[in-house]
Amino acid sequence: MSPKLRKFVDQLPMIEAAKPFQKNKNGSYYEMRMREFRAKLHKDLRPTRLWGYNSQFPGPLIDVEQGEAIQVKWANDLPPRHILPVDRSIHDVGRQPEVRTVTHLHGGETKSSSDGYPEAWYTNGFKEVGPFFEREVYEYSNKQRPMTLWYHDHAMGLTRLNVYAGLAGMYIIRGKEEKALHLPEGKYEIPLMIVDRSFNGDGSLSYPRQPEQDPNMPELPDPSIQPFFNGDTNLVNGKVWPYLEVEPRKYRFRILNAANSRAYQLYLDSGESFYQIGSDGGLMQKTEKMGTLAIDPAERVDVIIDFSKFEGETIHLKNDLGENADPEDETHDVMQFRVTLPLSSEDKSRIPRNLSPIPSLKNNNITTIRNLKLTSTTDQYGRPILLLDNKRWVDPVSEKPMLGSTEIWSFMNITDFPHPMHIHLIQFQVLDRRPFDLDWYNETGQIKFTAPAAAPEPNERGWKDTVTAPSGEFTRVIVKFAPHTGRYVWHCHILEHEEYDMMRPFDVIDPDEEK
């Protein structure tokens, strides 16, 4: 358990923007170097050893215009030994270098060679590379909707540890459509990366070597992968329970849940609503007034908070832990807003009702409907293995959509907990969810629906790349596979699940090549 830390004593850091290393005919060129460093994450905590892009946690903000092509060299300058316990019993980790990295731009419509495929890993200086390694410099065309993305490590068997160590950052694509809406901007637009972590008394990151063990099962490997992990403190932009001084005016917050496993239920203790204007894939069709924001790992929400009626007051961003929460659990607090700054100028920003047209994919020709089970089993040690359609990572590719085709993917969750499902390359639309009797299914293998299909929540009706698939429900999404062909992955974004073994490759096929 982390040492007892005072809340709201550190100011929220603003995430520093990345600067291009140079510009050439192919656009701006960045070098993002992954390094080990130390940083004070709380006033009363000794400096924490971290890994970060350009020695920052979170990594630098990459901020580009729509259609502005960039190149990024994600360089591994890390030491040969990991700072967290590495389980060598999964995915041949024991036969591979201990420290490997590869960066994925989450939400990016990216060529497969720049997508950050888990087996495209490499070591310090690219001395050793994985079987799918193709290039040292990644290319991002940014020819997609303006939106909030994020980048993070995606190395096979190490993602949960590399991200927990600090390898994550935010990425914004901007466009003219947003500028015409007169949303809060400049210093009144603030990205917020929320994570949870635990600390040892010396300030170092705490991550368990092993889960709790069943005494009737074989002894676990040491270290051994966790089935999930929630830290006991919340950090925003790399500070534990920070505060932010604001003016009595409207602010725009681009919120990312970058936690390994934790889902958040965010609300403001003032009773003020969030005005959600965007989701994973950018602006929604219209603004939704939300009392609570449910945000699973990897999801983004783009909101406006209006502080104009709270001059001189203090407001807390809270996390609803539910009625049965442990009274010792401190993660009900996230951060604090102090409405103490004087109004520097008239607030001319707006909360528009209508935002951006979103044409429905339901009018497309549906070529394939895939029924995909989210399942679990156990390994020889009794550890849970979470699976997609009862297949392991190493099994042959079974999903091969054609370029330009539209498919419906139906996630049938027969496990006991929800999974945030993410598909690389594309943005999808959520169609509906329908509950079924899970106990009956487990007993008979038959589907017995318990209610009609329900439309997604109003704030889920925009473009998404990560969707919550609740236990005992079918969650259906509709997807157009474009604009690139190649090898990608789909997976649960609980990183401990993704690693063992809730991730599968898929191939987007060029129909002309098939002929």
HUSULCOR-V927581 format. One record per residue. N is the residue number from 1. RES is the residue in one letter. PSI is psi in whole degrees, -180 to 180 (none if undefined). NEAR is the number of other C-alpha atoms within 12 Angstrom. Layout:
((N & RES & PSI & NEAR) (N & RES & PSI & NEAR))
//
This chain:
((1 & M & 141 & 22) (2 & S & 152 & 29) (3 & P & 154 & 23) (4 & K & 121 & 20) (5 & L & 137 & 29) (6 & R & 148 & 21) (7 & K & 146 & 26) (8 & F & 41 & 30) (9 & V & -11 & 23) (10 & D & 139 & 28) (11 & Q & 142 & 26) (12 & L & 125 & 31) (13 & P & 145 & 29) (14 & M & 134 & 29) (15 & I & 123 & 29) (16 & E & 135 & 24) (17 & A & 142 & 24) (18 & A & 144 & 29) (19 & K & 136 & 20) (20 & P & 140 & 23) (21 & F & -38 & 17) (22 & Q & 170 & 17) (23 & K & 139 & 17) (24 & N & -170 & 13) (25 & K & -20 & 11) (26 & N & 5 & 19) (27 & G & -163 & 22) (28 & S & 142 & 29) (29 & Y & 125 & 27) (30 & Y & 148 & 33) (31 & E & 120 & 27) (32 & M & 107 & 37) (33 & R & 122 & 32) (34 & M & 118 & 42) (35 & R & 157 & 32) (36 & E & 139 & 30) (37 & F & 177 & 26) (38 & R & 144 & 23) (39 & A & 148 & 27) (40 & K & 114 & 26) (41 & L & -9 & 39) (42 & H & 147 & 35) (43 & K & -36 & 21) (44 & D & 10 & 23) (45 & L & 136 & 28) (46 & R & 155 & 20) (47 & P & 136 & 21) (48 & T & 134 & 33) (49 & R & 125 & 30) (50 & L & 165 & 40) (51 & W & 137 & 41) (52 & G & 154 & 39) (53 & Y & 125 & 44) (54 & N & 36 & 33) (55 & S & 41 & 30) (56 & Q & 146 & 36) (57 & F & 115 & 43) (58 & P & 167 & 45) (59 & G & 168 & 38) (60 & P & 147 & 38) (61 & L & 122 & 35) (62 & I & 120 & 38) (63 & D & 110 & 31) (64 & V & 163 & 34) (65 & E & 151 & 28) (66 & Q & 129 & 26) (67 & G & -1 & 21) (68 & E & 106 & 26) (69 & A & 139 & 27) (70 & I & 160 & 34) (71 & Q & 142 & 31) (72 & V & 126 & 36) (73 & K & 108 & 30) (74 & W & 91 & 42) (75 & A & 132 & 32) (76 & N & 107 & 38) (77 & D & 27 & 29) (78 & L & 158 & 32) (79 & P & 167 & 21) (80 & P & -16 & 21) (81 & R & 139 & 18) (82 & H & 154 & 25) (83 & I & -3 & 28) (84 & L & 161 & 30) (85 & P & 121 & 28) (86 & V & 120 & 36) (87 & D & 117 & 34) (88 & R & 5 & 24) (89 & S & -4 & 24) (90 & I & 144 & 30) (91 & H & 39 & 25) (92 & D & 23 & 21) (93 & V & -35 & 25) (94 & G & -21 & 17) (95 & R & 4 & 14) (96 & Q & 163 & 28) (97 & P & 144 & 28) (98 & E & -33 & 31) (99 & V & 110 & 44) (100 & R & 148 & 42) (101 & T & 156 & 53) (102 & V & 136 & 49) (103 & T & 133 & 48) (104 & H & 132 & 44) (105 & L & 103 & 41) (106 & H & 119 & 46) (107 & G & -5 & 41) (108 & G & 136 & 45) (109 & E & 85 & 39) (110 & T & 143 & 35) (111 & K & 147 & 30) (112 & S & -31 & 36) (113 & S & -16 & 31) (114 & S & 14 & 38) (115 & D & -18 & 44) (116 & G & 47 & 45) (117 & Y & 138 & 42) (118 & P & -30 & 41) (119 & E & 14 & 37) (120 & A & 30 & 33) (121 & W & 168 & 42) (122 & Y & 163 & 39) (123 & T & -177 & 30) (124 & N & 126 & 27) (125 & G & 14 & 23) (126 & F & 29 & 26) (127 & K & -39 & 18) (128 & E & 141 & 22) (129 & V & 156 & 26) (130 & G & 173 & 28) (131 & P & -19 & 16) (132 & F & 10 & 24) (133 & F & 133 & 29) (134 & E & -35 & 22) (135 & R & 157 & 28) (136 & E & -28 & 30) (137 & V & 123 & 27) (138 & Y & 148 & 35) (139 & E & 132 & 32) (140 & Y & 116 & 39) (141 & S & -26 & 28) (142 & N & 28 & 34) (143 & K & 66 & 25) (144 & Q & 178 & 31) (145 & R & 145 & 37) (146 & P & 139 & 35) (147 & M & 171 & 45) (148 & T & 120 & 50) (149 & L & -179 & 47) (150 & W & 159 & 41) (151 & Y & 147 & 37) (152 & H & 163 & 47) (153 & D & 150 & 46) (154 & H & 26 & 38) (155 & A & 136 & 41) (156 & M & 124 & 47) (157 & G & -4 & 43) (158 & L & 0 & 45) (159 & T & -47 & 43) (160 & R & -37 & 40) (161 & L & -41 & 43) (162 & N & -40 & 42) (163 & V & -43 & 44) (164 & Y & -34 & 44) (165 & A & -18 & 48) (166 & G & 1 & 46) (167 & L & 78 & 47) (168 & A & 147 & 52) (169 & G & 171 & 47) (170 & M & 159 & 45) (171 & Y & 128 & 41) (172 & I & 132 & 40) (173 & I & 127 & 37) (174 & R & 158 & 27) (175 & G & 165 & 25) (176 & K & -32 & 16) (177 & E & -42 & 21) (178 & E & -43 & 28) (179 & K & -32 & 18) (180 & A & -12 & 17) (181 & L & -8 & 23) (182 & H & 46 & 23) (183 & L & 161 & 37) (184 & P & 137 & 31) (185 & E & 179 & 25) (186 & G & -130 & 16) (187 & K & -5 & 19) (188 & Y & 10 & 32) (189 & E & 117 & 26) (190 & I & 120 & 34) (191 & P & 139 & 43) (192 & L & 115 & 38) (193 & M & 115 & 48) (194 & I & 130 & 50) (195 & V & 167 & 44) (196 & D & 146 & 43) (197 & R & 160 & 42) (198 & S & 154 & 34) (199 & F & 150 & 36) (200 & N & 169 & 24) (201 & G & -27 & 18) (202 & D & 6 & 17) (203 & G & -9 & 28) (204 & S & 156 & 30) (205 & L & 138 & 36) (206 & S & 124 & 30) (207 & Y & 129 & 34) (208 & P & 142 & 28) (209 & R & -32 & 23) (210 & Q & 152 & 23) (211 & P & 171 & 24) (212 & E & 139 & 18) (213 & Q & 137 & 21) (214 & D & 119 & 14) (215 & P & -16 & 10) (216 & N & -3 & 9) (217 & M & 163 & 15) (218 & P & 154 & 13) (219 & E & 136 & 18) (220 & L & 154 & 25) (221 & P & 154 & 25) (222 & D & 112 & 19) (223 & P & 166 & 21) (224 & S & 140 & 32) (225 & I & 143 & 43) (226 & Q & 148 & 36) (227 & P & -26 & 33) (228 & F & 167 & 35) (229 & F & 124 & 30) (230 & N & 126 & 32) (231 & G & 168 & 30) (232 & D & 8 & 32) (233 & T & 152 & 40) (234 & N & 140 & 42) (235 & L & 144 & 44) (236 & V & 124 & 41) (237 & N & 35 & 43) (238 & G & 12 & 44) (239 & K & 143 & 42) (240 & V & 122 & 46) (241 & W & 64 & 40) (242 & P & 172 & 36) (243 & Y & 157 & 32) (244 & L & 125 & 32) (245 & E & 129 & 32) (246 & V & 161 & 34) (247 & E & 160 & 30) (248 & P & 76 & 29) (249 & R & -177 & 34) (250 & K & 139 & 36) (251 & Y & 148 & 37) (252 & R & 128 & 33) (253 & F & 123 & 33) (254 & R & 106 & 42) (255 & I & 130 & 44) (256 & L & 131 & 45) (257 & N & 103 & 44) (258 & A & 20 & 45) (259 & A & 155 & 44) (260 & N & -50 & 43) (261 & S & -24 & 36) (262 & R & 132 & 35) (263 & A & 143 & 38) (264 & Y & 146 & 37) (265 & Q & 91 & 25) (266 & L & 139 & 35) (267 & Y & 166 & 31) (268 & L & 131 & 29) (269 & D & -7 & 24) (270 & S & -12 & 23) (271 & G & -5 & 20) (272 & E & 146 & 23) (273 & S & 158 & 24) (274 & F & 141 & 36) (275 & Y & 97 & 35) (276 & Q & 125 & 43) (277 & I & -15 & 45) (278 & G & 160 & 45) (279 & S & -159 & 46) (280 & D & -48 & 48) (281 & G & 26 & 41) (282 & G & -160 & 44) (283 & L & 142 & 42) (284 & M & 177 & 36) (285 & Q & -38 & 26) (286 & K & 159 & 26) (287 & T & 138 & 32) (288 & E & 127 & 32) (289 & K & 119 & 25) (290 & M & 130 & 27) (291 & G & -33 & 24) (292 & T & 141 & 27) (293 & L & 112 & 35) (294 & A & 121 & 33) (295 & I & 110 & 36) (296 & D & 167 & 38) (297 & P & 132 & 43) (298 & A & -12 & 49) (299 & E & 153 & 46) (300 & R & 143 & 48) (301 & V & 138 & 47) (302 & D & 114 & 44) (303 & V & 157 & 44) (304 & I & 133 & 37) (305 & I & 130 & 43) (306 & D & 108 & 35) (307 & F & 8 & 35) (308 & S & -25 & 24) (309 & K & 9 & 18) (310 & F & 29 & 24) (311 & E & 130 & 22) (312 & G & -2 & 19) (313 & E & 167 & 21) (314 & T & 131 & 26) (315 & I & 141 & 33) (316 & H & 135 & 28) (317 & L & 117 & 39) (318 & K & 163 & 30) (319 & N & 116 & 31) (320 & D & 112 & 27) (321 & L & -5 & 23) (322 & G & 169 & 15) (323 & E & -30 & 8) (324 & N & 23 & 9) (325 & A & 148 & 13) (326 & D & 125 & 13) (327 & P & -18 & 11) (328 & E & -9 & 14) (329 & D & 118 & 21) (330 & E & -2 & 32) (331 & T & 11 & 36) (332 & H & -16 & 31) (333 & D & 141 & 35) (334 & V & -58 & 41) (335 & M & 175 & 43) (336 & Q & 139 & 34) (337 & F & 127 & 37) (338 & R & 113 & 28) (339 & V & 70 & 29) (340 & T & -9 & 23) (341 & L & 142 & 21) (342 & P & 151 & 19) (343 & L & 116 & 20) (344 & S & -24 & 14) (345 & S & 167 & 13) (346 & E & 136 & 14) (347 & D & 105 & 22) (348 & K & 5 & 17) (349 & S & 164 & 25) (350 & R & 160 & 27) (351 & I & 89 & 29) (352 & P & 149 & 26) (353 & R & -49 & 18) (354 & N & 136 & 21) (355 & L & -65 & 26) (356 & S & 134 & 28) (357 & P & 139 & 16) (358 & I & 96 & 23) (359 & P & 138 & 15) (360 & S & 138 & 21) (361 & L & -10 & 25) (362 & K & -18 & 21) (363 & N & -10 & 12) (364 & N & 162 & 18) (365 & N & 117 & 17) (366 & I & 115 & 22) (367 & T & -30 & 21) (368 & T & 141 & 21) (369 & I & 121 & 20) (370 & R & 124 & 25) (371 & N & 113 & 21) (372 & L & 117 & 30) (373 & K & 140 & 29) (374 & L & 112 & 41) (375 & T & 177 & 32) (376 & S & 156 & 27) (377 & T & -166 & 24) (378 & T & 157 & 17) (379 & D & -171 & 21) (380 & Q & -15 & 14) (381 & Y & 0 & 22) (382 & G & 8 & 23) (383 & R & 144 & 30) (384 & P & 139 & 27) (385 & I & 118 & 32) (386 & L & 134 & 41) (387 & L & 156 & 36) (388 & L & 116 & 40) (389 & D & 34 & 32) (390 & N & 26 & 27) (391 & K & 149 & 27) (392 & R & 167 & 29) (393 & W & -38 & 33) (394 & V & -7 & 22) (395 & D & 155 & 17) (396 & P & 150 & 13) (397 & V & 130 & 22) (398 & S & -17 & 23) (399 & E & 116 & 31) (400 & K & 70 & 28) (401 & P & 149 & 34) (402 & M & 144 & 29) (403 & L & 128 & 27) (404 & G & -6 & 23) (405 & S & 157 & 28) (406 & T & 129 & 31) (407 & E & 159 & 34) (408 & I & 125 & 32) (409 & W & 122 & 37) (410 & S & 110 & 30) (411 & F & 115 & 44) (412 & M & 108 & 39) (413 & N & 107 & 41) (414 & I & 15 & 38) (415 & T & 179 & 32) (416 & D & 6 & 19) (417 & F & 160 & 26) (418 & P & 156 & 31) (419 & H & 128 & 46) (420 & P & 107 & 40) (421 & M & 130 & 43) (422 & H & 135 & 38) (423 & I & 126 & 39) (424 & H & 162 & 46) (425 & L & -38 & 43) (426 & I & 166 & 42) (427 & Q & 140 & 38) (428 & F & 177 & 40) (429 & Q & 137 & 38) (430 & V & 127 & 37) (431 & L & -56 & 32) (432 & D & 173 & 29) (433 & R & 145 & 32) (434 & R & 124 & 29) (435 & P & 150 & 28) (436 & F & 165 & 27) (437 & D & 102 & 24) (438 & L & -39 & 27) (439 & D & -43 & 20) (440 & W & -42 & 16) (441 & Y & -45 & 21) (442 & N & -28 & 18) (443 & E & -39 & 12) (444 & T & -18 & 11) (445 & G & 11 & 13) (446 & Q & 148 & 14) (447 & I & 126 & 22) (448 & K & 104 & 21) (449 & F & 144 & 19) (450 & T & -4 & 19) (451 & A & 161 & 14) (452 & P & 164 & 14) (453 & A & 137 & 17) (454 & A & 138 & 18) (455 & A & 155 & 19) (456 & P & 161 & 24) (457 & E & 152 & 22) (458 & P & -35 & 24) (459 & N & 5 & 38) (460 & E & 9 & 40) (461 & R & 9 & 38) (462 & G & -156 & 43) (463 & W & 138 & 44) (464 & K & 154 & 44) (465 & D & -4 & 45) (466 & T & 130 & 42) (467 & V & 141 & 49) (468 & T & 125 & 38) (469 & A & 98 & 39) (470 & P & 158 & 28) (471 & S & 141 & 27) (472 & G & 28 & 33) (473 & E & 153 & 37) (474 & F & 129 & 44) (475 & T & 118 & 40) (476 & R & 134 & 36) (477 & V & 152 & 44) (478 & I & 134 & 38) (479 & V & 134 & 41) (480 & K & 122 & 36) (481 & F & 100 & 38) (482 & A & 163 & 31) (483 & P & 10 & 27) (484 & H & 157 & 31) (485 & T & 169 & 30) (486 & G & -171 & 30) (487 & R & 125 & 34) (488 & Y & -175 & 41) (489 & V & 157 & 37) (490 & W & 146 & 37) (491 & H & 165 & 42) (492 & C & 138 & 42) (493 & H & 12 & 45) (494 & I & 112 & 42) (495 & L & -33 & 44) (496 & E & -28 & 41) (497 & H & -44 & 41) (498 & E & -39 & 44) (499 & E & -26 & 42) (500 & Y & 80 & 42) (501 & D & 44 & 40) (502 & M & 55 & 40) (503 & M & 139 & 45) (504 & R & 144 & 40) (505 & P & 154 & 33) (506 & F & 155 & 29) (507 & D & 129 & 28) (508 & V & 120 & 34) (509 & I & 136 & 25) (510 & D & 118 & 21) (511 & P & -29 & 16) (512 & D & -38 & 10) (513 & E & -31 & 11) (514 & E & -33 & 11) (515 & K & none & 7))
//
